[in-house]
Amino acid sequence: MNIHTVWSECLEFLPQKRVVVENSAGRLSSDAGLLVVREFDERIGMTAAFATVLDDPRREPAHAMLAMVRQRVYGILAGYEDQNDHDTLRHDPVFQLVCDRLPEDGAELASQPTLSRFENAISVKALLRLRTLLVEQFIDSFDEQPGRLTFDIDGFDDPAHGEQQLTLFHGYYKQKQYFPLIITNAETDLTVMVALRHGTAHAALGANDDLEFLVTRLREKWPDVDIEVRADSGFGVPSMYEVCERLGVWYTFGIGMNSRLKRESDDLLSQAVAQYEQTSSKQRLFTALEYQAGTWDRSRNVVIKAEAHVAGTNRRAVVTNRPGALIVPQGVYDDYVQRGESENRNKELKIDLCGGRLSDHRFMANLFRLCLHTLALNLLVRLRSELPDPPDPEEEPTASRPRPAPLPDAEPPGLPSGAELRRAQPATWRLRLVKVAADVIVSSRRVLVRLSSAWPSLPTWRLVLQTVQRC
């Protein structure tokens, strides 16, 4: 089977002999690391559950919904951001394997037009079921009830790729765009909710409804779980305060420094500047007060940070209902700034996994595409969490905290243990684990996949697979 015209090129850099490069008609792949991902997915059932909630009105379809979900999700993990590459990838033997087809003649996967119809056929009811599924998969990721859950809410700009429905010009970002909303969990790094909004949406549009949906379902499962929500000043609006207070949720939201808050913190800032001038080291001072804006129905606690350092001064404020804010304001603020870690999830979704590539014409199709990218990220996050934490080189082993035992059949000391991927971003996973050439040989008894013995990440690949097989 040839999917490209046969060609041959000659390179002249080697003096001893000519170097001739030809394309191969054999069953070769450049994405053999996806086999590990598929093995893990089989054990936790993420793509299978995703496909189950989709509608399939077709009669005698050539390509199952599950196969197309896997084709797209695994393609996203491998760096193929939309459907276009699948006109060639449909012949790739590893993609055929991970989509449950034997790499044989006539085993082609869905083409780009088929995948485009797949995305555009999504219904509103199916999208609502996917909304519920994300929350259910998050709940199922716990072996036992958690005591506390922390959720970070954020949005990111998604530049338009043409004339997509409801892409509008945003004055702050200076572009036509969508404005997706994302809610992530700090304890697990999982994305629990995503929403697609028109390009000029307010930062908090729909966040109160999504939060109520999430908290209601969590409390149905775990009535006593403690829930905290954090977000920047774009979400610091009365509707967000009120829904958190009504649901019994702790919250900390950013709030802009207005003239009243500046007056209240002028002395604190002067004190920080004086201490910096005396010590030449960065100073961070905190205060807290009860404050009520004109649009609020009640007073709320506000924590203010005054900072002085070599670059100048800086003041920031948050509004919170967390207990102890008036007594230990720094603790509340320092917990709030930990939400910066959630921005790494946004980066992983938008950039590493190309979640900003919402280039279908229909708005609903683009929301579905955002769900596919989110599923890819969550699948990787779940796999990442199965690996051991990298050892702290400065921490000596003790009786209560010994060094972890090596995995079965581990490589000799000094070679990769797989733990370095525990905190690695998707781009690193793609480079270190997914992008590896393989020769796929199909016989009457088995499918043999041959990897290069000279591949530097081969020990890591094996150990990640061994970790998956113990799940």
N, C-alpha and C positions, 0 to 999 in steps of 0.2 A: 504494500500500500504506500503510495507516494502522495504526500499532501503539498509538496513544493516541487517545482520543476528541478530536475537533476542538474547540478552544476559542479564545477571544479575550478578552484583558484590556486595559483602558485605564488608562494611567498619566497622572497630572495634573501632574507637576512642570515640564513645559515650557510656558511661557506662550504661545509663538507658535502651536503646534499640539498637538493630542492625540497621544500616543504609544500606538499600538496594538500589542500583542504577540500573535502567533498561533503555534501550532505548525505546522511545515511537513511536507507529505507528500513532499517531495523527498528525494533520497538524500544526506543530510548526516551528518557524523560529527564527534565531538569528539576523536578519538584518531588523527589522521592521522600523527603521529610514529611510530606503530608500523610504518609502511611501511619506514622506515629499519632498524628492528630486524629485520623480516622479510627484508630484502635481505641483511643481515649473517648472519642465521641460515641462509639458503640457501647461503651461501659456506662456512660452517664445519660445518653439518649437525648442530647440537646437538639440536634437537627431533626431527629425523628419526631419529637414533641412539637417542634415548630411546624413541620409539614402537616401534622395531624389536624391543626386548626384551620388550614387553608381550604377553600372551596375548589372543587375540580369538576366543572360541568362537562368536561370533554367525554366523548364516547371513544372507547378503544384507543387511548392515547399511546403514542410511541415512547413517550418519556414520562416517567412517574414524577409526581410533585416532589417526593423526597429526593429523587436523583437530581432534579433541577435546583432544589434548595442546597444540596451538598455541592453541586457544581459551582454555584455562585459563592457560597460561604468559604469553601476551601480555596476557590480562586482569589477571593479577597485576601485571605491569609497569605497566599503566595505572591501577592502584588499585582493581580490582574483586576483593576478597579471597576471595570464595567463589563458589558457583555461582548465587546468587540473581539477580544482575544480568543473567545471560545469557539469561533469558527475554525481555529487551528487546534486549540486545546481539546476539542471534542474527540480528536484522534490520539491524544496523549495516553499512553498505557497506564500511568499512575492515576490520572484523573478517572480513567475508566474503572480501575480497581476500587478507588475510594467511593465511586458512585455505583458499586455493586455490579459491574459488568466485566467479563473476562476480555482481556485485550486481544480480540480476534477480529477478523474481517467482518464487517457489518455490525460492530459493537459501538458505533459512533454515538456520542452523547448529543445533547441538544445544541443546536446552532444558535448564532446570535439572534436571528429573527424569532426563533422559538422562545428564547429567554426573554426577549423584549415583550412578546405577547404574554408570557408568564407574569412578568411584573405589572403590566398594564391591566391584567384581568383581575387584580385584587379588588375585593369588595370592602365596603365600610364595615360590615359585620366581622369579616375576617381580621381587619385591622384592630377592631375592638377586642377580639379574642387574643390577638398577639399582645395587646397591652396587658391583658390579664396574665398571659403566659410568662412574660418577663418577670412579673412579681412572683408567680408560682415557682418558677425556676430558681429565683433568689431564695425563697423559703425552703425549697428542697435541698439547697446547698448546705444547710445546717443539719448536723447529726443530732443536736439537742437545742433546746430553747436558749437563745442568747439573752444576757441580762440587759444589754444596752445596744442600741443601733444608732449610728450617726449618719445622716444623709446630707449630701452637699448638692445644691441646686445651682445650675449655671446654664448659660446659653453660649452659642458660638456662631459667628457669621459664616455663611455658606455662599460664596459668590456664584452668581448665575452662570450657566454654561450655554446660554442661548435665550430663548423666549419661553422658559418654563412657566407654567401657570402659577400665579401669585408671587413670582419674584418681583420685588419692588425696590425702588432706590431708597437706601438708608442714608440719611444725612451725616451720621457720625462715621460710618464705615466708608462713605463715598463710593458706593457701588450698588448695583442691583444684586439682590441676594434673597435667600431664605434665612430664617433666624431660628434654628432648632433649639429645643429645650432638652436638657439632660439631667437626670437625678442619679447620682452614684452613691454607693455605700462605702464608708471609710474603712470599715472593718474587713471587708472582703474584696474591695476594688471592683465589685460587679456593678454594671449599669442596670438599674431597676426600672427605669422609665425613660422613654424618649418621646418627643413630640415634634412635629414639624409645623412651623408657623410662617405666616407671610412675612415679606421682607421688612416691613415697617412696624412690626409688632413691638409693643412695649416689652421690656425685658421680663416682666413678671406675668405677661399674658398667659392665662391658663395654668399657672404654677399652683395656685390655690386649689383648683379642682383636682389636678394630678396628685398633689400632696394628700388631699382628703381621701382620694381613692386608695392610695398606697397605705396610709395609716389605718384606714378602716379594715383593709384586708389583713394587715399585720396583727391588728388587735383581735380580729376573729380567730387567728391562729394562736397568738401569744398575748392573752389579755393583760399580762403584767409587765410586758417589755417596756423598758424606758427608751424613749425616742427623742433624738435631738436633731435639729435642722439648722444648717448654716448656709448663708448665701451673701453675696456682695450687695452694695447699696442699690443696685437695680431692682432687687427684690424687697427692699425695705419700704413697703407700702402697707397701708392699714389692712387691706384684704388678707395679706400674708400673716400679719400679727394676729388678726382675729381668728383665722382658721386654726392656727397653732394653739391659741388660748382655748378655743372651744374643744379641740381634740385632746387637750392635755399634753401638748408636745413642747419640749424645751426648744427655744430658738435663739439664734444670734444672727442678726442681719446688719450689714453695713449701713451707715447713714451719713449723708453729706454734712460737712462742717458749715453750718450757717452762722449768722452773726451772734446769736444767743450762745451757741456752744463755744464759739471762739472767745466771747467775753468770759464765760465760765472757766476757760482753760488758759487764759492769758498768763496768770500768775504761775501756773504749772509749767508753761513753756519757758517763761523767764528763768525759773528755777533750773530747768534742764539745760538751758544755755549757759547759765553761770557755772553749773557743775562740769559741763564739757570744757569750758575755758580753764577751769582749775585742773582738770585731770587729763585733758586731750584724748579722752576715751568716750566712745559713744554712750549717750545717756537716754534711757527710756523711763519715763515717769507716767503714772496712771492716776486717774481720779474717776469717780462715778457720781451721778446725780439723778434725781427724778426729774423727768422732762416731759412736757406735753406739747406737741405741735398743734397748730390750728386745725388740722384735719383729723386729729386723733380723738377718740371718744373717752380717753382716760390717759393718765400719766403713766410713763414706763421708764424703766431704768436704762440709762445711757452710760457707757464706759468710754472714756476719752484717753487716748495715748498721745503724749507729747514727747517728741524725739529731737535730739540735737546731735549732730555728727559732723564729720569733715565736709560733707556735701551741703550742709545747711540744717534747716529745721523741717519738721514734718508733724502734722497732726492728723489723727484718724479717730473715728468714733464708730461704735456699734450700739445697737439697741437690743436688749435681751430681757428675757424673763427667767433666766437661770438664777437659782438661789445663791446668795452669797456675792452677787455682783457688786453691791455697795460696800462689802467688807473686803473682798479679795478681787479687785477689778483686773489686776494683771493676769490672774489665772483664767478668767473668762476670756480676755482678749487673746492670750497665748493659745488657748484652745481654738478660738475662731480662726487664727491665721493658719492652723493646720489644714484648713480647707484648701490651701494652695496645692496640696497633694492631689486633690480631685482634678485640678487643671491638667495634670499629667494624663488622666483618663480621657479628658477632652482632646488632648493632643494626640493620644494613641488612636482614638476613634477618627478624628478629622484628618490627621496627616498620615500617620503610619499605616492605617487601614483605609485611607481615602474615603472616610465617611462624608466628606464634603463633595464627593462626586455624584451629586444628585442631578443627573443630566437627562432623565426622562422628561417628556413634555408634561404629562399629567401630574398634578399635585399628589394625588393618592398613590400613584406609582412611585413617586419619590419618597413618600413616607414609608412605603413598603421597602424600598431600597435602603433607607436609613435603618430599618429593623434588621435587614440582612447584615449590614455592617456591624450593628450592635451585637447580633448573635455571634458573628465572627470574633469580636473582641471578648465577649463573655466566655466563649469556648476556650480562647487562649488564656484568659485570666484563671479559669478553673484548672486548666492544665498547669499553669505556672504555680498555682497554690499547692500542687501535689509535690513539688520539689522541695528538698530541704533548704533551710536558710543557709546562706553562705557563712562559714565560720568567721568569727571576728579574729583577725590575726593578732590583735593585742590582748585577747582574752585567753587566759590559760585554763585548761580543763580542770575541773574539780570533781569530787566524788558525787556531788549533786548535779553537776552539769558536765558529764564526760563528753569527749569527742564522739560524734555519731559513728556508728558502725558502718563499714563500707557496704555498698550494695553487693548482692551476689554477682559473681563473675566480674567484679570491678577490675579496672585496669590498675597497673602498679601506681604507687603514690607519686604525686607530682603531675599526673595527667588530669584532664578535666573530670570533674565529678558530676556535672549536670547542675550543681547548686548555683553556678554563676548565672544561670538563666532564670532563677527564681524572681529576680528583680529586673530582668531585662525587658526592654520595650519590644513591641512587635517587629520593628525593623531589624533588631538584633536577632530575634528568633528566626526571622526569614533568612537572614544571612548565615546564621550558625546551624540551623536545623532543617529548614525547608528546602533551600536551594542547593540540592545535591543531585548530580547526574546519576542515572541508574540505567542498567540494561535489564529489560523485562523479558523473561523467557517463559513461554507457556508450553507445558507438556501435558500428556494425558493424566498425570498424577498430581501435578502441582504447578503453582506459579512461582518462578524463581526470580527474585529481584537482586541484582548484583550492584553493590556500591563499591566505589574506589577505595582500596586499602590505603591510598596516599592522602585521602581526605582528612585534614587536621581535626575536624569535628566528629569523626567517626566514633571515638570513645564516648563523647557526650551524647550522640544519637542513641547509642546502645543503652546507656544508663537511663536516659529519659524513657526509652521504651520499657526497660525493666521496672521503672517506677510506675508506669502506666499499667503494666501487667499485674502489679500488686494491688491496684485499686479495687 
